[in-house]
């Protein structure tokens, strides 16, 4: 009688299976965390880009020469042209979206169409028609969104501004703030080199 050896037909032990399952679990957890962080970063890039665009609008508004419309009598001189920032714009939307997107209204005088030649979004020549995750604000001469936060930039008195975004991506009671400030210096409008960020992923 011949005895057959059963080499090569040995199965996995329970310990080996448990190690494989543990490794798969760790990899899955890392993948989920990475995807969530990627999605959150994509949302926060909206705020950074938009705040930068608002600040560029403010700088360009200062660089435009504005002159008062005068009806002059014979021998009179007109008012001299000057450089001035646009006046403050209303925070848009009125409330911070809580974990959802807000679709701006596009009617005359609504949301990002509010303002006139010397103040508001129209003066900045800034508009948004796509849905947004953040509330946006432009304020001349103060910093209402970033004021009091640790490390927030100081906005000097006079011709200065804050362009800001306030968000609540996870819908809780905490808010994220993105702010970019600018101020006049020696007749030029200087804008901060970096966007100030507080609680980026809130």
C-alpha positions in Angstrom: 0.0 0.0 0.0 1.2 3.5 -0.9 0.8 6.4 1.4 0.1 9.8 -0.2 1.5 12.9 1.4 -0.9 15.9 1.2 1.7 18.6 0.8 0.5 22.0 -0.7 -3.1 21.5 0.5 -2.7 23.2 3.8 -5.2 26.1 4.4 -4.8 29.5 6.2 -4.8 29.5 9.9 -7.2 31.6 11.9 -4.3 33.9 13.0 -3.2 34.5 9.4 -6.8 35.4 8.4 -7.1 37.8 11.3 -3.9 39.6 10.4 -5.1 40.0 6.8 -8.4 41.4 7.9 -6.7 43.8 10.3 -4.4 45.1 7.5 -7.4 45.6 5.2 -9.3 47.4 8.0 -6.4 49.8 8.6 -6.0 50.5 4.9 -9.7 51.2 4.5 -9.7 53.6 7.5 -6.8 55.5 6.0 -8.5 55.6 2.6 -11.7 57.0 4.1 -9.8 59.6 6.1 -7.9 60.7 3.0 -11.0 61.0 0.8 -12.8 63.1 3.5 -9.8 65.4 3.8 -9.6 65.7 0.0 -13.3 66.6 -0.2 -12.9 69.1 2.6 -9.9 70.7 0.9 -11.8 71.0 -2.3 -14.5 72.9 -0.5 -12.1 75.2 1.4 -10.3 76.1 -1.9 -13.6 77.8 -2.9 -13.3 80.2 0.1 -9.6 80.9 -0.5 -10.1 81.6 -4.2 -13.1 83.8 -3.7 -11.6 85.8 -0.9 -8.6 86.5 -3.2 -10.9 87.6 -6.0 -12.8 90.0 -3.6 -9.4 91.5 -2.4 -8.3 91.9 -6.1 -11.6 93.8 -6.7 -10.9 96.0 -3.7 -7.4 96.8 -4.9 -8.6 97.6 -8.4 -11.3 99.8 -7.1 -8.7 101.8 -5.2 -6.5 102.1 -8.3 -9.3 103.5 -10.5 -9.3 107.2 -10.5 -12.8 108.6 -9.6 -13.9 112.1 -10.1 -17.1 113.9 -9.1 -19.5 114.9 -11.8 -19.4 118.7 -11.8 -21.4 121.3 -13.8 -18.8 124.1 -14.0 -19.3 127.8 -14.3 -17.0 129.8 -16.5 -13.6 130.1 -15.0 -14.2 127.4 -12.4 -12.1 124.2 -11.9 -13.5 120.7 -11.5 -13.0 118.6 -8.4 -9.7 116.7 -8.5 -9.7 113.0 -9.2 -9.0 110.7 -6.2 -8.4 107.1 -5.2 -10.8 105.5 -2.8 -11.9 102.0 -1.8 -15.4 100.8 -2.3 -17.7 101.1 0.7 -18.6 98.0 2.6 -20.8 95.2 1.0 -23.5 93.3 2.8 -22.6 89.8 3.9 -23.9 87.3 1.4 -25.9 85.1 2.0 -27.4 86.7 5.1 -26.8 83.5 7.2 -23.8 81.1 7.0 -24.8 77.9 5.1 -24.7 75.0 7.6 -23.2 72.1 5.8 -25.1 72.8 2.5 -24.6 75.0 -0.5 -26.4 78.3 -1.1 -27.5 79.4 -4.6 -27.1 83.2 -4.9 -30.0 85.2 -6.3 -29.2 86.8 -9.6 -32.0 89.5 -9.7 -31.2 93.2 -9.8 -30.0 94.4 -6.5 -30.0 90.9 -4.9 -27.1 89.1 -3.2 -23.9 89.8 -5.3 -25.7 92.4 -7.5 -26.3 94.8 -4.5 -24.5 98.1 -4.2 -23.8 101.1 -6.5 -20.8 102.9 -8.1 -19.2 103.7 -4.7 -20.1 100.8 -2.4 -21.0 97.1 -2.3 -20.5 94.3 -4.7 -21.2 96.4 -7.8 -18.4 98.8 -6.9 -16.0 95.9 -6.5 -17.2 94.5 -9.8 -17.5 91.1 -8.1 -20.2 88.6 -8.7 -21.0 84.9 -8.0 -23.6 82.9 -9.8 -22.6 79.4 -8.7 -23.7 77.8 -5.5 -21.4 78.4 -2.6 -20.5 76.8 0.8 -19.5 80.0 2.5 -20.9 83.4 3.5 -18.8 86.2 1.9 -18.2 89.7 3.3 -16.3 92.8 2.3 -15.8 95.6 4.9 -14.0 98.9 4.5 -12.0 100.1 7.5 -12.5 97.1 9.8 -12.3 93.3 10.2 -15.6 92.0 11.6 -15.0 88.4 10.6 -11.4 87.9 11.8 -11.4 90.4 14.7 -10.5 88.7 18.0 -9.3 85.4 16.5 -5.8 84.2 17.5 -3.3 85.4 15.0 -5.8 87.5 13.0 -4.3 90.3 10.9 -4.7 93.9 12.2 -6.6 96.2 9.9 -5.3 99.8 10.3 -7.7 102.8 10.3 -8.2 104.7 7.1 -8.2 103.3 3.7 -8.2 99.6 4.5 -10.4 96.6 4.0 -11.1 93.0 4.9 -12.4 90.4 2.4 -13.6 87.4 4.3 -15.5 84.1 4.1 -17.3 82.3 7.0 -18.3 78.7 6.8 -19.7 75.8 8.6 -19.0 72.7 6.5 -19.9 70.1 9.1 -23.1 71.9 10.3 -22.1 72.2 13.9 -21.8 75.3 16.1 -18.2 76.1 15.2 -17.3 78.3 12.2 -14.3 78.5 9.9 -13.0 82.0 8.9 -10.8 83.0 5.9 -9.7 86.6 5.7 -7.5 88.7 3.5 -6.8 92.3 4.4 -5.3 95.3 2.6 -4.3 98.9 3.5 -3.1 102.0 1.9 0.6 102.7 2.2 2.4 105.6 0.5 -0.5 106.0 -2.0 -0.6 102.3 -2.9 -3.0 99.6 -1.8 -1.1 96.7 -0.3 -2.7 93.3 0.3 -1.6 90.7 2.8 0.7 88.0 1.4 -1.4 85.1 2.8 -5.1 84.4 3.5 -5.6 84.2 7.3 -7.4 80.9 8.2 -9.1 79.9 11.4 -10.5 76.3 11.9 -10.2 75.5 8.2 -12.3 72.4 8.1 -15.2 73.5 10.4 
